[in-house]
Amino acid sequence: MTISKPVSDLTSDASNLEKIAAASDHSHPHDPHNHEDHEPASASSHHTHVHNEDSQRRIVNRLSRVEGHIRGIKAMVQRSENCPDVLIQIAAVRGALDRIARMILDEHLTQCIVRAAAEGNIEEELEELKTALDRFLPRDKPPGKKLDQPK
């Protein structure tokens, strides 16, 4: 197997993800974010999510970079590159997705939850958040359970 980059470059790529994110932000008009245009996450989602345009743009840009990073990982696998190098890149993507999730959660807490409290439907909003967090957060594995082995 051939390595197209030294491991030090790969780890530096992972640590530079934030710098890349900041450098590639661009600005152009976006439509307001409105969840009523598509299927809601749960049957109880009735309110409109209107978010700060700049924040939405940053999140979409970061997701686009993650999408490109994943395509790069796929290409590494197709070229049969060194497994540890692929795992390092997967870890970088996980970290980037975690940072995006934190941005979304922070915005949800500071905008959507606050708005729901002002409108008097905080319980419904908190239930939706709990349901989403149950899916988002890793579940505990039973003790002694091993990774899935190929059959």
N, C-alpha and C positions, 0 to 999 in steps of 0.2 A: 504494500500500500504506500502511496505517495502522500506526503503532507505538502500542501501548497503554501502554507505559512508556518513559521516557527510557532511553538506553543506560546512564547512570550507575546507575539503579535496577536494571537487569538485572545489571550486574557486581557491584553491591552484594549482590544476591540470591545470586550465585554465591559470593561471599566469606563470606556469612553462613550458608552451609549447615551449618557446624559448630555455630554458635550455635543454629540451628533444631534440629539433631540433639540437642543437649544439653537444650534446653527441652522437647522433646516426648517424652522418655523416659517411659514409664509402667511401672507394675509390676502384674502379676497373675500367677497361677500358670501355668506352662507344663509340658508333659510333657517328660521327659528326651529329649534328642536321641539317636536311635538309628538308624544307617544300615541296620540289618537289616530295618527295616519297608518298605524300598523297594529298587529295583534298585541294586546297587553301581556305582560309577564304573568299576570294572574287574573282570575275573573273579577277580583275586587279592585283592580286598578281603574279608577274613574277620573282622576285628576289629570290635568295637563302638566307636563314637565316643560317649563320654559327656562332654559339655562343661559347663562352669560355666553355670548357669542365667542369671545376670546377664549374662554375656558373650553368650550366645545371644540374649537379649532385646534387647541393644543392636544386635547385627547384624541381627536381624529388623526392628527399628524403622528402622534406616538403610536397609535394602532397601525397606521400605514407603515411605519418603520419596523414594527414587530412583524408585520406581514412579509416585508422584504427579507427580514432576518430569517424567518422560517423558510422562505424559498431558498435562501443560502444554505441552511442546514440540510434541506432536502437534496440540494446539489452535492453537498459534502458526502451524504450517504450514497448517492448515485455514483460518485467517484471512488467509493470505498475508502474514504479517508479514515484516519486513525480514530478509533472509537472514543478515547478520552477527549480528543479535540471536539468531536461532535457533542459529547456530554457537556463540555464547557460552554459551548454555544447554546445548548438547550437551557443550561442554568442561567445564562444571560437573558434569554427570552423570558424565562420564568420571573426573573427579577424585574424586567421591564413591565411585564403584565401585572405584577404585584404593585408596582408604583402607579400604574394607570388605575388599578382598582382602588388604591388609596385616594387618588385624586377624585374619582367618581364618588366614593363613599363620603369624603370630606364635603364635596359639593352637595350631596344628598342631605347630609346632616345640617349643613349651614343654610340651605335654601329650601329644599322640599319638606323636611321635617318642621322647620320653623314656620313655613307657609301653612302646613297642615295644622299646626298648633293654633295659629291665628284664625284659621277657618273652622276650628272646632272638630276636626276629624283626625286627631293625633293617634288614637288607638288603631284605626285602620291602617294608617301609614306605618306605624311601628310593627304591626303584624306582617305587612308586606316586606318590610326590612328584615324581620326575623326569618321569614321564609327564604328570602334571597340569601341571607348569611348562612343559613343551614345548608344551602346548596353550594355556596362559595367556599366556605371554610372546610379544610380537610377533615374527614371523619376518622375517628380513632379505629385502628385495626385491632382485632382481637389478639390477645397475647399469643405468641408462638406462630402466627400466620406468616408464611414465607411469601416472597415474591412469586408471581405466577411463573411457572417453569414451562418451557415448550414441551409439547407432548409428542 
